[in-house]
Amino acid sequence: MAEADRLALLRSRWRARLEHRRCLIIGSAPGAAAPDLVGIDTVICVNGSPWIARRLGIERPDITVVAGFATLGNNEVRRATTAALRGLSTDELLFVEAGMNVQHGRQVLDEVGFAYRHLTSISVDERAAIIDAVCGVPLGVGKRDDRISHGIFAAVLAIWGGATDVVLAGFSMAGGHAYIPGETVRHHLNGDRKFLSLTGRLGCRVSTTASELSTMFGIARCDDATPSGIAASC
């Protein structure tokens, strides 16, 4: 099937789940704060952030985006990310074949008992096409720091699927992961900064529970946020 046809089918499925919804996007940064979940229709996590979702009172995210790189190799971040997913679940797993194919990714996730009802995989080129369709600029290609992170891609995915509201929680311009003690390097800074600077022009209301992002990029603050107390040393 041609890429354009695959993307059209995927978008149709995504619209059935996301159109006219208020979506909470949970990144992996320390100190995540949740909005009032009563007003949230759909929860989207990325890589190890279902671990954070559980601590925010969300047992099963609707969608979890996992990058192939998160299941590749034996470095500290990879080990901690897969360990954070142990015994957790999501309704739909969207696997981005970046650095590793979906067959290997499934094996790694199955080994830690990360459960999912549905699985969809996309290529890095399809990811880039989705980003370009939403942002109008090529933030899915180029050097690593010029590409948006998979956390921000989760927000792009919600917008692409027709969400009317996107709330960002667990995002920071600083390093660190909530489920890894100590500091970890923050990549994708240029790409994420460019996206966050575009949020007022994307046809979707974007807000955040993080005062840092509100101050830096003028993104509306979600005033019903409740601090989770999650720190990097957890």
N, C-alpha and C positions, 0 to 999 in steps of 0.2 A: 504493500500500500504506500502511495506517495506521502511524503511528510505533510503536505498541505491537507490531504484527506484525513490523515491520522489526527492532526491537530484540530480539525473541524469536529471530528467525532469526540475527541477528548473535551473540547470546549463545550459541546452540547451536554455531555455528562456532567461537567463541572457546573454549568449553569443550572442544571436541575438541582444541584446541592447548594449552590452559593448565591444565586441571583436574588436580589432584594433582601439579603441577609446582613446581619451585623456579626462580623467575624472577629474573634480574638486570635491574634497571632502571638505565640509564645516563643521567644528566643531563649538562648542559653546563658545570658549574662547573669551575674550574681544580683541579688536584691530585687528580683521580679516582684511586682505588685499587681494584683488582679483587680479588674473592675468588678462591679456588681454582676455576678454571673446570671442573674435573672434576666438581664437585658441582652445576653449573648445568645445568638442562634447557632453558631458554628465555631469550634475550636480547632485551630491548625497549629501543630507543633513542628519542630525541625530537629533532626538528629537526636540528641539526648534529652530534649526538653520535655518529653512526656514525664520524666522524673520530676521536673519542676511542676508540671500540670497536676501531678498527683498531690503535691504539697500545697497546691492552691485549691484543692478540693475537686479536681477534675479527674475522674477515674479512667475515662476512655476518650481521648481526643478523637474528633471526627476524622481528621486527616493528619498524617505525619509524613513530612518530606525528609527523606534520608538520602544523603549524597554518597556515592560509591566510595569516595575517599574516607568517609567515616567508618567504613568496614575494611579498609585496606591497611596492611602492615601491622606493626606491633609497637607503635609509639604510645606515649602517655595519653594523648588526647583520644586516639582510637580505642585504647583499652578502657579508658574511663567512660567514653560515650557508649560503647556496647554494654559495659557493666551497668550503666545507668538504666538501660532498657530491659535489664533482666526481669522477667516475669510480668512485664507491662504489656499493654495492648493498645491498638488503635482500630478504628473501623476501616479506614483505607490507608494503605501504605503507598506513597508515591516515591519510587526509587529513581533517582537521577543517575544515569550511568556515566558518572564522572570519575575516571580512574579505575573503576571496577564494574564488571557487568552484573546484571541482576541475578544471575544464577549463583555467583559467589556471594553476593549480598544476602540472598535468601538463606544460604547455608550458615553464614555468620549469625544472622538474626534468629534463625531457628535454634542455633546452639545455645543462645542465651534466653530462649523462651519468649521472644517478643512476638506476640500474636496479632494477627490482622485478618479481617474478613475478606478484604479485596486488595489486590495488588495491581498497580499500574507502573510501568517503567517508561521513562523518556530518555532520549539522548541529549547530550550537551547542546547539539544544534537545535533540537526542539525547544529546550530550555531557553536558548538565546532568542529564538523566534518569538516565544511568549513574552519575554522581557521587552523586546523591540516593539511588539504590538501594543504593549501597555505604556511604555515610557517614551516611545518615539525616538529614542537614542540608543545606540548599541552598548548597553551596560552588561551584556552577557558574553562579550568576547574581549580578547586582548589579554594583557598581563593580569596576573591574579589580583593585584591591588586595584585594578581598574574595573574588575567585574564585581557585581553585587554578590553578597554572601547568600548562602542558601536560606538563612533566616529572612532576609529581605525578599528573596524569591518567593517565600511562602506568602508574603503580603501581596506581591505581584500576582501570584496565582489567584488569590481571592478577588482582586480587582478584575483580572481577566475573566473570572467566572461570573462577574456581575454583582459582586457585593456592593451594598450601598454604604456600609461603614466598616472601617478596619481599625481595630484598636491594637496598638503595639505594646507588648509587655515583655520584659526580659531582654531589652535591647540597650546597648551602650556603645559609645565610641572607644571606651577603654577595653583592655584585655580582661581575660578571666572567663571561667565557666562555673556555673553554680555547683556543678557536681565534681569539680576538680579543685583540691586544695591548692592555694598559692596562685601565682600569676601564669597566664598563658597568653601568647602573642595574639593580638587582634589583627587579622588580615582583612582584605577587601575594603579598606577605609575609603579610598577614593570613590569606588563605585557606590558604596552605601551612602556616603555624603551627597553624591550627586542625586541619588534617588530621593533621599530625605528632603533635599532642596526642591524637588519637583512635586511634592505631595499635594500642594495647593492647586495643581493643574491636571490632576489625573481623573477627574470626574467621579471621585469617591471621597467621602468624608474620612479623613485619617486623623486619629487622635492617639495619644500615648499616655501610659501611666508613669512614664519616666520624666521627671522634671528636667533632666539633662537634655533630652531630645527636644523638649518643648522650648527650652531656652536657646539652644543652639540653632534650631531650624524653624522656629516659629510654629511648630505643630501644636494644635489644640491639646490642652491637658484634659485627660479624662478624670473628672473631679470625684468620681465614685470609687477611686482606687483604694484598695486595702493592702498595706504592706504585708508581705508574706513572711518576712524575717529570715528568708533564705540567704545564706552567705556562702562565700566560696569555700569556706572551711567545713561545710556540712558533709 
